[in-house]
């Protein structure tokens, strides 16, 4: 699944993605959504 579709899906489900554009995975609290690069 592409990052774009994942973001759209999360918006549809009212979830929050912890990447406001650029890579900021390290700033996410543990347990937050972290997209897998190899998915």
Backbone as CSV, one residue per row, in Angstrom:
resi,resn,N_x,N_y,N_z,CA_x,CA_y,CA_z,C_x,C_y,C_z
1,UNK,0.861,-1.195,0.000,0.000,0.000,0.000,0.892,1.238,0.000
2,UNK,0.537,2.179,-0.837,1.354,3.389,-0.915,1.119,4.282,0.285
3,UNK,2.053,5.183,0.523,1.929,6.099,1.647,0.715,6.988,1.458
4,UNK,0.454,7.358,0.212,-0.694,8.222,-0.089,-1.993,7.536,0.308
5,UNK,-2.137,6.282,-0.109,-3.369,5.551,0.209,-3.477,5.294,1.700
6,UNK,-2.357,5.031,2.338,-2.387,4.802,3.783,-2.862,6.057,4.492
7,UNK,-2.376,7.206,4.047,-2.781,8.468,4.666,-4.256,8.734,4.460
8,UNK,-4.746,8.475,3.237,-6.167,8.693,2.940,-7.014,7.760,3.795
9,UNK,-6.577,6.521,3.916,-7.321,5.540,4.701,-7.361,5.957,6.162
10,UNK,-6.245,6.455,6.666,-6.203,6.862,8.062,-7.089,8.074,8.298
11,UNK,-7.141,8.990,7.332,-8.029,10.144,7.477,-9.475,9.664,7.483
12,UNK,-9.773,8.693,6.637,-11.126,8.163,6.540,-11.547,7.501,7.851
13,UNK,-10.588,6.862,8.496,-10.883,6.175,9.749,-10.680,7.076,10.964
14,UNK,-10.411,8.359,10.711,-10.176,9.320,11.799,-9.000,8.931,12.684
15,UNK,-7.959,8.394,12.053,-6.744,8.085,12.802,-5.733,9.189,12.511
16,UNK,-4.724,9.275,13.346,-3.733,10.312,13.108,-2.407,9.683,12.717
17,UNK,-1.868,10.113,11.615,-0.563,9.645,11.196,0.470,10.566,11.814
18,UNK,1.545,10.020,12.338,2.511,10.871,13.012,3.629,11.265,12.068
19,UNK,3.300,11.510,10.823,4.310,12.060,9.935,3.699,13.235,9.181
20,UNK,3.944,14.442,9.653,3.377,15.643,9.038,4.076,16.009,7.739
21,UNK,4.359,15.047,6.887,4.987,15.356,5.610,6.307,14.636,5.443
22,UNK,7.294,15.035,6.204,8.617,14.415,6.070,8.780,13.292,7.084
23,UNK,9.894,12.597,6.989,10.131,11.490,7.897,10.368,11.999,9.309
24,UNK,9.481,11.646,10.194,9.651,12.035,11.593,9.246,10.863,12.476
25,UNK,9.590,9.676,12.051,9.174,8.485,12.778,9.717,8.496,14.203
26,UNK,10.952,9.039,14.370,11.582,9.002,15.685,10.859,9.890,16.688
27,UNK,10.083,10.858,16.194,9.366,11.741,17.103,8.039,11.130,17.547
28,UNK,7.670,10.018,16.951,6.399,9.396,17.297,6.514,8.692,18.640
29,UNK,5.496,8.780,19.451,5.494,8.006,20.688,5.389,6.522,20.356
30,UNK,5.899,5.672,21.193,5.822,4.248,20.912,4.366,3.817,20.899
31,UNK,3.991,3.062,19.889,2.601,2.654,19.778,1.876,3.480,18.736
32,UNK,2.513,4.541,18.265,1.902,5.362,17.228,2.071,4.663,15.889
33,UNK,1.324,5.118,14.914,1.395,4.515,13.587,2.736,4.799,12.943
34,UNK,3.446,3.760,12.552,4.719,3.922,11.862,4.685,3.068,10.601
35,UNK,4.561,3.705,9.438,4.476,2.965,8.176,5.738,2.158,7.911
36,UNK,5.573,0.956,7.427,6.717,0.120,7.103,7.182,0.454,5.691
37,UNK,8.449,0.749,5.536,8.980,1.129,4.228,8.909,-0.031,3.246
38,UNK,9.000,-1.259,3.742,9.055,-2.406,2.845,7.692,-3.045,2.618
39,UNK,6.637,-2.392,3.023,5.307,-2.994,2.910,4.900,-3.062,1.464
